[in-house]
Amino acid sequence: MDREWSPWRYQYVTGAKKEVTCVFCRLASESSDQENFILHRAKTSYVVLNIYPYMSGHLLIIPFAHLSLLSELPKETSDELMDLTKHCQSILEKEYKPQGFNLGMNLGQAAGAGVAAHLHMHILPRWFGDINFTTTIGETRILPEMLENTYQRLKLYFS
């Protein structure tokens, strides 16, 4: 029998570590960027690794403003959000050489937002064959890289 080990997902799957306040606001207010996997802070938004990624290199671009709808964002923030998304795509292309990308937002709990009160953009590198029966049937994802390694690989592009 094969065993797959992903201990970093335990707290998420079991709900053992529930945030009382907004996780994205908390991350933005703390200064321990490496511990929190924050890759870059811009004027109105920041880039962080998704700590429960679907793929290695799964990034989030998050406005500092605690807003839930894209239509609520000031133009400066939405422009920067998209510019950072484009920059992240370029970085992921260089570093991971994916064959495609998923990017998007889930606005509202009914749309699948895990943090519905604070909008954020997802960008994920994708490869042919990266989804298999484990993901489709077993709702389990296998990541070939630890978050610390992903952080070190990508942080260089933001320095």
Secondary structure, 3 states (H helix, E strand, C coil): CCCCCCHHHHHHHHCCCCCCCCHHHHHHHCCCCCCCCEEEECCCEEEEECCCCCCCCCEEEEECCCCCCHHHCCHHHHHHHHHHHHHHHHHHHHHHCCCEEEEECCCCHHHCCCCCCCCCEEEEEECCCCCCHHHHCCCCCCCCCCHHHHHHHHHHHHC
